[in-house]
Amino acid sequence: MSDEEHHFESKADAGASKTFPQQAGTIRKNGYIVIKGRPCKVVEVSTSKTGKHGHAKCHFVAIDIFTSKKLEDIVPSSHNCDVPHVNRTDYQLIDISEDGFISLLTDSGNTKDDLRLPNDESLMTQVIFSYWLSTVSCVVFNWP
C-alpha cells in the first residue's frame, strides 16, 4: 500500500445534463432542439437529398422557448444535435389573486401558489382565458 494521498479536482457538476444527443434526421416538427445554445421548439423541418459530399441536410426552423425569436440551422441528417430535456405538466387553475399570483392544483391534490401572472400582455390574456377554461399547461425546462 502506498502512503501517498491522491487529490482529485472536481470540474464537473452533479452529472445531470441539460441536453441529450439525437440524430438530426429523427427530429420532427413540434420537437425540441438546441440552436446557437438556445433551447427551441421546431416549427418546420425540411430535408434535402444527398449531395456530392454524401450527406442529406436537415434545415430546421425553430422558435426560442424563452424569447420567442425565430432561429434556423442546417445540419447533416446523420449528425447528432443537442435536444433539451423538457417536462410538460398540466395544472388545474383554481384562482387568480388580486396581487397577481395564480393558484394551481397539482396531480397530487396540493396547490402551487408561487407563480405570478406574466407581465407580457398576450401571455396574461392567455392565462386569464385559460382560467375560464380551468386548465393551464406549464412547461418546465431544465435550462440554466
LOLOVO-306979 format. One record per residue: x, y, z of N, C-alpha, C in turn. Coordinates in nm, 4 decimals. Each point is the difference from the previous one (the first is absolute). Example, Ala and Ser with C-alpha at 12.3 -4.5 7.8 and 13.67 -1.06 7.14 Angstrom:
! residues 2
REC       nu       nv       nw      cau      cav      caw       cu       cv       cw
REC   1.3190  -0.5690   0.7800  -0.0890   0.1190   0.0000   0.0900   0.1200   0.0000
REC  -0.0350   0.1050  -0.0720   0.0820   0.1190   0.0060  -0.0770   0.1090   0.0730
END
This chain:
! residues 144
REC       nu       nv       nw      cau      cav      caw       cu       cv       cw
REC   0.0826  -0.1169   0.0000  -0.0826   0.1169   0.0000   0.0876   0.1240   0.0000
REC  -0.0427   0.0957  -0.0697   0.0749   0.1231  -0.0128  -0.0471   0.1014   0.1041
REC   0.0932   0.0781   0.0496  -0.0349   0.1024   0.0970  -0.0361   0.1326  -0.0655
REC   0.0091   0.0076  -0.1339  -0.0315   0.1258  -0.0662  -0.1504   0.0243  -0.0008
REC  -0.0321   0.1255   0.0101  -0.1405   0.0378  -0.0064  -0.0324   0.0464  -0.1404
REC  -0.1137  -0.0380  -0.0459  -0.0441   0.0407  -0.1327  -0.1013   0.1126   0.0139
REC   0.0225   0.1060  -0.0730  -0.0920   0.1131   0.0007  -0.0608   0.0127  -0.1388
REC  -0.1306   0.0054  -0.0035  -0.0702   0.0130  -0.1268  -0.0770   0.1308   0.0001
REC   0.0137   0.0709  -0.1095  -0.0763   0.1234  -0.0144  -0.1290  -0.0312  -0.0732
REC  -0.1070   0.0478   0.0538  -0.1297  -0.0199  -0.0621  -0.0298   0.1192  -0.0904
REC  -0.0142  -0.0276  -0.1283  -0.0305   0.1070  -0.0957  -0.1349  -0.0234  -0.0656
REC  -0.0801  -0.0882   0.0587  -0.1300  -0.0311  -0.0584  -0.1101   0.0279   0.1013
REC  -0.1221   0.0050  -0.0525  -0.1139   0.0195   0.0889  -0.0499  -0.1364   0.0475
REC  -0.1227  -0.0083   0.0421  -0.0552  -0.1223   0.0565  -0.0227  -0.1079  -0.1050
REC   0.0240   0.0291  -0.1252  -0.0144  -0.1000  -0.1047  -0.1304   0.0102  -0.0768
REC  -0.0907   0.0828   0.0436  -0.1262   0.0156  -0.0705   0.0208   0.0934  -0.1182
REC  -0.0272  -0.0506  -0.1177   0.0195   0.0788  -0.1200  -0.1279   0.0744  -0.0354
REC   0.0150   0.1171  -0.0554  -0.1154   0.0781  -0.0427  -0.0456  -0.0397  -0.1399
REC   0.0833  -0.0750  -0.0705  -0.0326  -0.0437  -0.1354   0.0393  -0.1457  -0.0177
REC  -0.0493  -0.0578  -0.1086   0.0435  -0.1330  -0.0401   0.0169  -0.0001  -0.1513
REC   0.0901  -0.0844  -0.0521   0.0212  -0.0026  -0.1449  -0.1095  -0.0791  -0.0714
REC  -0.0392   0.0490  -0.1164  -0.0972  -0.0701  -0.0840   0.0374   0.0238  -0.1452
REC  -0.0134  -0.1026  -0.0818   0.0362   0.0116  -0.1408  -0.0925   0.1012  -0.0669
REC   0.0575   0.0913  -0.0763  -0.0751   0.1096  -0.0618  -0.1148  -0.0499  -0.0876
REC   0.0189  -0.1107  -0.0688  -0.1031  -0.0536  -0.0883  -0.1229  -0.0510   0.0723
REC   0.0087  -0.0187   0.1319  -0.1146  -0.0508   0.0765  -0.0781   0.1098   0.0709
REC   0.0484   0.1226  -0.0046  -0.0697   0.1117   0.0654  -0.1128   0.0472  -0.0914
REC  -0.1186   0.0098   0.0557  -0.1196   0.0342  -0.0773  -0.0613   0.1331   0.0456
REC  -0.0973   0.0452  -0.0773  -0.0753   0.1206   0.0342  -0.0653  -0.0195   0.1369
REC  -0.0058   0.1063   0.0786  -0.0512   0.0027   0.1373   0.0930  -0.0674   0.0998
REC   0.1183  -0.0428  -0.0451   0.1010  -0.0516   0.0905   0.0850   0.1160   0.0506
REC   0.1061  -0.0318   0.0713   0.0875   0.1032   0.0548   0.1424  -0.0207  -0.0485
REC   0.0762   0.1105  -0.0096   0.1384  -0.0034  -0.0451   0.0728   0.1208   0.0601
REC   0.1297  -0.0120   0.0153   0.0812   0.1127   0.0449   0.0669   0.0602  -0.1232
REC  -0.0271   0.1279  -0.0260   0.0607   0.0719  -0.1120   0.0737   0.1202   0.0569
REC   0.1264   0.0122  -0.0324   0.0846   0.1101   0.0475  -0.0040   0.0121   0.1523
REC  -0.0037  -0.1142   0.0684   0.0013  -0.0021   0.1452  -0.1327   0.0317   0.0658
REC  -0.1072   0.0122  -0.0793  -0.1318   0.0358   0.0526  -0.0978  -0.1159  -0.0202
REC  -0.0799  -0.0355   0.1008  -0.1000  -0.1055  -0.0169  -0.1163   0.0519  -0.0842
REC  -0.0395  -0.0782  -0.0992  -0.1022   0.0448  -0.0946  -0.1010  -0.1099  -0.0287
REC  -0.1210   0.0415  -0.0386  -0.1018  -0.0928  -0.0474   0.0005   0.0056  -0.1519
REC   0.0088  -0.1163  -0.0630   0.0098  -0.0091  -0.1461  -0.1371   0.0270  -0.0614
REC  -0.0051   0.0961  -0.0944  -0.1254   0.0312  -0.0689   0.0011  -0.0462  -0.1450
REC   0.1194  -0.0262  -0.0529   0.0091  -0.0457  -0.1388   0.1289  -0.0778  -0.0206
REC  -0.0102  -0.1126  -0.0718   0.1171  -0.0808  -0.0338  -0.0079  -0.0346  -0.1476
REC   0.1085   0.0230  -0.0710   0.0065  -0.0448  -0.1398   0.1330  -0.0724  -0.0190
REC  -0.0037  -0.1052  -0.0783   0.1195  -0.0816  -0.0226   0.0353   0.0019  -0.1475
REC   0.1254   0.0304  -0.0289   0.0461   0.0000  -0.1383   0.0493  -0.1389  -0.0361
REC   0.0136  -0.0242  -0.1277   0.0524  -0.1285  -0.0458   0.1505  -0.0049   0.0197
REC   0.0536  -0.1187  -0.0055   0.1440  -0.0194   0.0131   0.0713   0.0728  -0.1126
REC   0.0992   0.0795   0.0374   0.0741   0.0764  -0.0993   0.1304  -0.0684  -0.0372
REC   0.0894   0.0749  -0.0666   0.1257  -0.0584  -0.0463   0.0945  -0.0325   0.1150
REC  -0.0244   0.0587   0.1189   0.0853  -0.0301   0.1147  -0.0569  -0.1128   0.0855
REC  -0.1126  -0.0584  -0.0412  -0.0486  -0.1217   0.0622  -0.0945   0.0124   0.1168
REC  -0.0408   0.1194   0.0391  -0.0909   0.0132   0.1138  -0.1269   0.0739  -0.0413
REC  -0.1151  -0.0544   0.0424  -0.1240   0.0752  -0.0105   0.0034   0.1040   0.1120
REC  -0.0596   0.1142  -0.0233   0.0021   0.1077   0.0987  -0.1410   0.0263   0.0516
REC  -0.0111   0.0286   0.1291  -0.1271   0.0379   0.0619   0.0033   0.1497   0.0283
REC  -0.1010   0.0698  -0.0466  -0.0132   0.1428   0.0258  -0.1072   0.0172   0.1064
REC   0.0388   0.0510   0.1163  -0.0919   0.0191   0.1116  -0.0359   0.1472   0.0142
REC  -0.1292   0.0272   0.0147  -0.0493   0.1317   0.0372  -0.0662  -0.0207   0.1354
REC   0.0451   0.0762   0.0997  -0.0487  -0.0211   0.1359  -0.0198   0.1330   0.0715
REC  -0.0785  -0.0046   0.1077  -0.0294   0.1181   0.0811   0.0617  -0.0196   0.1376
REC   0.0811   0.0976   0.0428   0.0607  -0.0041   0.1329  -0.1114  -0.0047   0.1043
REC   0.0058  -0.0960   0.0923  -0.1101  -0.0181   0.0939  -0.0081   0.1095   0.1051
REC   0.1064   0.0785   0.0186  -0.0027   0.1067   0.0990  -0.0196   0.1378  -0.0614
REC   0.0581   0.0241  -0.1174  -0.0077   0.1330  -0.0602  -0.0958   0.0067  -0.1191
REC  -0.0477  -0.1132  -0.0481  -0.0888  -0.0111  -0.1167   0.0640   0.0497  -0.1286
REC   0.1333   0.0051  -0.0036   0.0692   0.0394  -0.1227   0.0145  -0.1202  -0.0925
REC  -0.0069   0.0270  -0.1289   0.0118  -0.1037  -0.1013   0.1484  -0.0260  -0.0278
REC   0.0402  -0.1268   0.0055   0.1376  -0.0404  -0.0289  -0.0021  -0.1092  -0.1054
REC   0.1071  -0.0056  -0.0792   0.0118  -0.1016  -0.1042   0.1363  -0.0659   0.0074
REC   0.0053  -0.1270  -0.0423   0.1257  -0.0730  -0.0028  -0.0079  -0.1066  -0.1083
REC   0.1130  -0.0296  -0.0609   0.0105  -0.1070  -0.0987   0.1040  -0.0988   0.0509
REC  -0.0415  -0.1272   0.0132   0.0854  -0.1035   0.0581  -0.0069  -0.1237  -0.0890
REC   0.1138  -0.0684  -0.0238  -0.0076  -0.1284  -0.0710  -0.0902  -0.0967   0.0765
REC  -0.0863  -0.0710  -0.0719  -0.1019  -0.0829   0.0649   0.0589  -0.1148   0.0814
REC   0.1216  -0.0403  -0.0286   0.0607  -0.1100   0.0745   0.0767   0.0474   0.1235
REC   0.0147   0.1310   0.0183   0.0720   0.0540   0.1153  -0.0928   0.0183   0.1192
REC   0.0592   0.0038   0.1187  -0.0783   0.0198   0.1217  -0.0221   0.1481   0.0291
REC  -0.1170   0.0301   0.0549  -0.0346   0.1340   0.0470  -0.0303  -0.0102   0.1487
REC   0.0160   0.1108   0.0708  -0.0397   0.0035   0.1401  -0.1492   0.0266   0.0091
REC  -0.0667  -0.0748   0.0873  -0.1432   0.0149   0.0234  -0.0184   0.0264   0.1490
REC  -0.0720   0.1075   0.0387  -0.0182   0.0292   0.1425  -0.0983  -0.0970   0.0654
REC   0.0221  -0.0283   0.1278  -0.0960  -0.0788   0.0772  -0.1199   0.0894   0.0297
REC  -0.1195  -0.0437  -0.0388  -0.1212   0.0790   0.0194  -0.1026  -0.0870   0.0719
REC  -0.0566   0.0530   0.1080  -0.1061  -0.0685   0.0734  -0.1247   0.0868  -0.0053
REC  -0.1101  -0.0579  -0.0408  -0.1249   0.0750  -0.0088  -0.0935  -0.0468   0.1115
REC  -0.0575   0.0956   0.0717  -0.0923  -0.0310   0.1081  -0.1250   0.0850  -0.0166
REC  -0.1163  -0.0635   0.0059  -0.1273   0.0722  -0.0072  -0.0524   0.0205   0.1410
REC  -0.0427   0.1228   0.0300  -0.0562   0.0340   0.1301  -0.1427   0.0492  -0.0187
REC  -0.0807  -0.0186   0.1015  -0.1343   0.0574   0.0028   0.0132   0.1382   0.0623
REC  -0.0490   0.1023  -0.0675   0.0065   0.1365   0.0509  -0.1156   0.0221   0.0963
REC   0.0343   0.0380   0.1237  -0.1022   0.0183   0.1043  -0.0415   0.1456   0.0117
REC   0.0994   0.0900   0.0090  -0.0329   0.1392   0.0296   0.1106   0.0924  -0.0484
REC  -0.0370   0.1233  -0.0281   0.0954   0.1071  -0.0278  -0.0233   0.1064   0.1060
REC   0.1015   0.0247   0.0835  -0.0157   0.0950   0.1105   0.0160   0.1437  -0.0492
REC  -0.0389   0.0947   0.0850   0.0083   0.1415  -0.0352   0.1437   0.0480  -0.0136
REC   0.0927  -0.0656   0.0721   0.1402   0.0419  -0.0071   0.0762  -0.0645  -0.1161
REC  -0.0719  -0.0730  -0.0881   0.0615  -0.0521  -0.1212   0.0525  -0.1418   0.0086
REC  -0.0219  -0.0687   0.1119   0.0434  -0.1383   0.0114  -0.1133  -0.0927  -0.0411
REC   0.0365  -0.1153  -0.0549  -0.0998  -0.0984  -0.0403   0.0141  -0.1238   0.0867
REC  -0.1130  -0.0643   0.0297  -0.0027  -0.1249   0.0760  -0.0289  -0.1132  -0.0963
REC   0.0843  -0.1020   0.0057  -0.0143  -0.1153  -0.0877  -0.0167  -0.1255   0.0837
REC  -0.0773  -0.0955  -0.0497  -0.0190  -0.1276   0.0657   0.0871  -0.1039  -0.0692
REC   0.0862  -0.0670   0.0777   0.0894  -0.1017  -0.0559  -0.0729  -0.1333  -0.0095
REC   0.0621  -0.0970  -0.0674  -0.0582  -0.1337  -0.0125  -0.0147  -0.0683   0.1352
REC   0.0879   0.0341   0.0946  -0.0044  -0.0628   0.1318  -0.1047   0.0641   0.0917
REC  -0.0677   0.1048  -0.0449  -0.1031   0.0653   0.0791   0.0497   0.1189   0.0805
REC   0.1276   0.0298  -0.0074   0.0556   0.1168   0.0690  -0.0161   0.1236  -0.0872
REC   0.0170   0.1172   0.0612  -0.0070   0.1229  -0.0785   0.1396   0.0561  -0.0208
REC   0.0176   0.0654  -0.1107   0.1245   0.0684  -0.0343  -0.0355   0.1476  -0.0102
REC   0.0507   0.0800   0.0952  -0.0403   0.1401   0.0093   0.1140   0.0979  -0.0228
REC   0.1107  -0.0453  -0.0553   0.1188   0.0852  -0.0112   0.0213   0.0572  -0.1391
REC  -0.0992  -0.0069  -0.0855   0.0144   0.0530  -0.1357  -0.0748   0.1317  -0.0140
REC   0.0670   0.0968  -0.0597  -0.0601   0.1314  -0.0236  -0.0461   0.0064  -0.1457
REC  -0.1076   0.0743  -0.0228  -0.0448   0.0228  -0.1376   0.1129   0.0643  -0.0793
REC   0.0172  -0.0373  -0.1261   0.1072   0.0608  -0.0801  -0.0269   0.1477  -0.0268
REC   0.1084   0.0762  -0.0195  -0.0119   0.1427  -0.0313  -0.0409   0.0231  -0.1446
REC   0.0327  -0.0950  -0.0873  -0.0338   0.0100  -0.1415  -0.1522  -0.0042  -0.0166
REC  -0.0543   0.1012  -0.0657  -0.1457   0.0139  -0.0150  -0.0632  -0.1202  -0.0694
REC   0.0623  -0.0508  -0.1059  -0.0595  -0.1122  -0.0736   0.0023  -0.1279   0.0831
REC   0.1094  -0.0220   0.0755   0.0058  -0.1175   0.0861  -0.1016   0.0101   0.1133
REC  -0.0155   0.1200   0.0554  -0.0966   0.0203   0.1074  -0.1414  -0.0294  -0.0509
REC  -0.0303   0.0438  -0.1204  -0.1312  -0.0251  -0.0595  -0.0226  -0.1495  -0.0176
REC   0.1044  -0.0734  -0.0415  -0.0122  -0.1447  -0.0159  -0.0293  -0.0671   0.1333
REC   0.0682   0.0424   0.1061  -0.0211  -0.0601   0.1318  -0.1402   0.0296   0.0499
REC  -0.0453   0.1238  -0.0163  -0.1343   0.0360   0.0459  -0.1053  -0.0741  -0.0813
REC   0.0218  -0.0137  -0.1301  -0.0920  -0.0775  -0.0832  -0.0004  -0.1458   0.0450
REC   0.1184  -0.0539   0.0329   0.0092  -0.1371   0.0494  -0.0732  -0.0145   0.1322
REC  -0.0032   0.1078   0.0801  -0.0714  -0.0019   0.1277  -0.1476  -0.0303  -0.0241
REC  -0.0549   0.0585  -0.1050  -0.1389  -0.0284  -0.0325  -0.0171  -0.1452  -0.0440
REC   0.1030  -0.0543  -0.0655  -0.0054  -0.1394  -0.0426   0.0444  -0.0955   0.1113
REC   0.0587   0.0557   0.1078   0.0426  -0.0718   0.1209   0.1196  -0.0926  -0.0187
REC   0.0799   0.0173  -0.1009   0.1205  -0.0810  -0.0141   0.1144   0.0865  -0.0495
REC   0.1166  -0.0184   0.0588   0.1203   0.0701  -0.0424   0.1067  -0.1049  -0.0242
REC   0.0726   0.0115  -0.1108   0.1105  -0.0905  -0.0271   0.1285   0.0730   0.0294
REC   0.0848  -0.0603   0.0790   0.1299   0.0570   0.0311   0.1077  -0.0923  -0.0526
REC   0.0980   0.0567  -0.0640   0.1120  -0.0774  -0.0502   0.1208   0.0347   0.0850
REC   0.0636  -0.1008   0.0557   0.1157   0.0211   0.0841   0.1236  -0.0383  -0.0811
REC   0.0913   0.0954  -0.0146   0.1212  -0.0232  -0.0749   0.1187  -0.0044   0.0953
REC   0.0830  -0.0998  -0.0155   0.1202  -0.0108   0.0802   0.1103   0.0729  -0.0746
REC   0.0105   0.1283   0.0221   0.0954   0.0824  -0.0734   0.0609   0.1011   0.0959
REC   0.1264   0.0341  -0.0207   0.0645   0.0908   0.0960  -0.0621   0.1379   0.0022
END
